[in-house]
Amino acid sequence: MIAGPILTAAEMVAAEEAAMADGISVGELMERAGREVADIAWRMAGVSETLILCGPGNNGGDGYVVARLLAERGSDVRVAALADPKTEVAKEARAKWDGPVEPIAGAKGASLVIDALFGTGLVRPLSGSLAKTLIDHVESATHSVAVDLPSGIETDSGALLSPVPKFDATVALGALKPAHLLQPSVRYLGRVVLGDIGIASESDLNVVSRPNLTPPSPEDHKYSRGYVLVAGGAMAGAASLTADAAIRGGAGYVALAGPDHPEGPLALVYRLAADPRTLGDMLADERIDVAVAGPGLGLTGKAEARLDQVLDSGRRLVLDADALTLIAQGGVERLHELSTVPILTPHHGEFVRLFGEGEGSKVERARDAAQRANAVIVYKGSDTVIAAPDGRAAIAARAPTWLATAGTGDVLTGIMAARYAQNGDPFEAACEAVWLHGEAGRRAGAFLIADDLLNILPRALASYL
């Protein structure tokens, strides 16, 4: 998946208007868009019987340009139009196409089908008959391409406004849109290719990109590389996974403070702390960079007391799992009292307990939560969204679905703590950790378990130094 800025439908319109103000005509933008789609379709299918489905707007205009360019390369191209073009630039593109145009209703299929019906900006569902026609053509084709987005997908949320077929490829024109990375839309896009149409785009929403890691300097020592303290609790295994991941994620010194002594690497420092007051004494160590609470913590009164000590420690914090449930019971407003910006890593159920269902896209809900909690929110899932209180946000591209297994979230928390201990920026640390966690999952492959990530993680980090 391409890294870079992600534009909403409104931001894309603004970017196009800015390009036109700089002297690029809307007709030239359409030509560039059509050329990008034609090139992708040509590389995919070569000379093919081609059916291009065109809508009445500028997305349909792109389709007429594609038709002309593919016909010039020798393909047998037919255009099936939903209606006559309505915009001036689409009318001009239609006029340059001298091939057949037939109604969509009753159009026969082809080996290559290109969807240029609506794309970006759609706000209402397709009619039942049109959605079925699109599905039938795409499913019967050998190859299929969507122009910007498959018709029937809402640009900013990734919601399915109407049934959508699965495409082989989608050409994102000018910039990625949220729907290119959010569920459920992403599963219908096939391979996403960024089509460069010469538009400058900037956004405070970006794709989580490859981290820029640096090796330790000759002057570094174990404490300068980051000291992470993990507050364990009722489930020793979860906390141990987190502590182990923090070590392998680059921290120089990691201590696990808990009532039990689980199995783990000899490099991990175990400090038994069944008495909550003992944990408080450990948290007073000024060398600690990041404290972690949640994995394996439990939901008892003793667990709540341990969490209170972590929250009152003044350390940078990563909070996950049971810590999130306990915080939800008292309200996220307490986090505003912290002297540092914590990282919270909720899955969907934990997110709802903390912030409610909310409204808008996953990105909008994560941003709202980040402001409400004054925290960096890592809203986990196959489309993980990371949001900071200052408005920065990022979406992780297509995490391996094999990560949906017990303990992998504990590993992510440990990596995040290590990164936060080293770079001090909770948003950047969260983005780096999500990337590395996904990369370890890709390398581990099918049927992975959380422990597999621990063995692979050091190699994943080393490859980005």
Secondary structure as UniProt FT lines:
FT   STRAND          5..6
FT   HELIX           9..21
FT   TURN            22..23
FT   HELIX           26..45
FT   STRAND          49..54
FT   HELIX           58..72
FT   TURN            73..74
FT   STRAND          76..81
FT   HELIX           88..96
FT   STRAND          101..103
FT   TURN            105..106
FT   STRAND          112..116
FT   TURN            120..121
FT   HELIX           128..140
FT   STRAND          143..147
FT   TURN            151..152
FT   TURN            155..157
FT   STRAND          169..173
FT   HELIX           178..180
FT   TURN            183..184
FT   HELIX           185..188
FT   STRAND          191..195
FT   STRAND          205..207
FT   TURN            218..219
FT   TURN            222..225
FT   STRAND          227..231
FT   HELIX           236..248
FT   TURN            249..250
FT   STRAND          253..258
FT   TURN            266..267
FT   STRAND          269..272
FT   HELIX           276..283
FT   TURN            286..287
FT   STRAND          290..293
FT   TURN            295..296
FT   HELIX           301..311
FT   TURN            312..313
FT   STRAND          316..319
FT   HELIX           322..330
FT   HELIX           332..337
FT   STRAND          343..344
FT   HELIX           348..355
FT   HELIX           362..373
FT   STRAND          376..379
FT   TURN            382..383
FT   STRAND          385..387
FT   TURN            389..390
FT   STRAND          393..395
FT   HELIX           401..403
FT   TURN            406..407
FT   HELIX           408..423
FT   HELIX           426..444
FT   TURN            446..447
FT   HELIX           450..462
FT   TURN            463..464
//
